[in-house]
Amino acid sequence: MEISEKRIEDMDVLVLSGRLEAASAKKLKGRVDALVKENRVKLIVDMAGVDFIDSSGLGSLVSSLRAVNEKKGDVKVVALQKQVRSIFELTRLHRIFGIYDDVEAAAKSF
Amino acid sequence: MALRKVTLIIESNLNDVPLVGIAVNRFSSYAAFSEIDAFNIELCVIEAVTNSIKHAYGGRSGQEVMVTFTLSDSEAVFEICDKGKPMDPEKLKKADLAASHREKLDIDCIADCGRGLGIMKEIMDVVEYRSENETNCLVLKKRIL
């Protein structure tokens, strides 16, 4: 999985591509932990390029959410592919994440 | 149709798990499962292989995980086997995604508690576990409609 980043005002956008699973989940969590240390806790995760996710990948997103919540921040999830969204719904994670069609909509929600 | 069977063996390295997933997805498509079913079956096999590497082998590389795919007219069967530490069968009995849905979502548990077995039980028609002769196998079955 690849992660690229961009900044919109006080928000950080993490653009993921590839498979978010056990081997790559630590990479995401490590990047989020580094941002949280710098008090950058308004995160948008653009998942348009993620074509597979497993429970480890979901766990990394949830632990990221927990880390930013502790500093009054939030994680917004953007552009889920159909099958990835079905796994969010199966595990009910769509109830704890704000899920948006695009980065612009997620940014407006902060 | 006679049973058709193929076996894949990978080293216990998380970086290699996607290779099994991609193969399983193609097998499933070949067996006439829909695109979404093939994705879900891939997810279940990935969860099982990851469990073998993380829990049975404690993350140690250099061990083997064997995935056998058997296709008949009525169902596809995936056996994921390792020779590591056996799983407590109670974990499989207790895994219930539907039950956890009825309770308040616990963010700490979602992050830290394994949901893989619950996902498998939700998606597959049969999930069984056996441990004998120093080999542990998780068996996943999906009916072909």
Chai-1 contact restraints between the chains, C-beta under 6 A:
chainA,res_idxA,chainB,res_idxB,connection_type,confidence,min_distance_angstrom,max_distance_angstrom,comment,restraint_id
A,R19,B,P18,contact,1.0,0.0,6.0,A-B,restraint_1
A,A22,B,L14,contact,1.0,0.0,6.0,A-B,restraint_2
A,A22,B,T50,contact,1.0,0.0,6.0,A-B,restraint_3
A,A23,B,L14,contact,1.0,0.0,6.0,A-B,restraint_4
A,A23,B,N15,contact,1.0,0.0,6.0,A-B,restraint_5
A,D54,B,L43,contact,1.0,0.0,6.0,A-B,restraint_6
A,D54,B,I46,contact,1.0,0.0,6.0,A-B,restraint_7
A,D54,B,E47,contact,1.0,0.0,6.0,A-B,restraint_8
A,S55,B,R115,contact,1.0,0.0,6.0,A-B,restraint_9
A,S55,B,G116,contact,1.0,0.0,6.0,A-B,restraint_10
A,G59,B,A111,contact,1.0,0.0,6.0,A-B,restraint_11
A,V62,B,I110,contact,1.0,0.0,6.0,A-B,restraint_12
A,V62,B,A111,contact,1.0,0.0,6.0,A-B,restraint_13
A,S63,B,A111,contact,1.0,0.0,6.0,A-B,restraint_14
A,R66,B,I107,contact,1.0,0.0,6.0,A-B,restraint_15
A,R66,B,A111,contact,1.0,0.0,6.0,A-B,restraint_16
A,Q83,B,F39,contact,1.0,0.0,6.0,A-B,restraint_17
A,T91,B,R115,contact,1.0,0.0,6.0,A-B,restraint_18
A,R92,B,H101,contact,1.0,0.0,6.0,A-B,restraint_19
A,I96,B,L105,contact,1.0,0.0,6.0,A-B,restraint_20
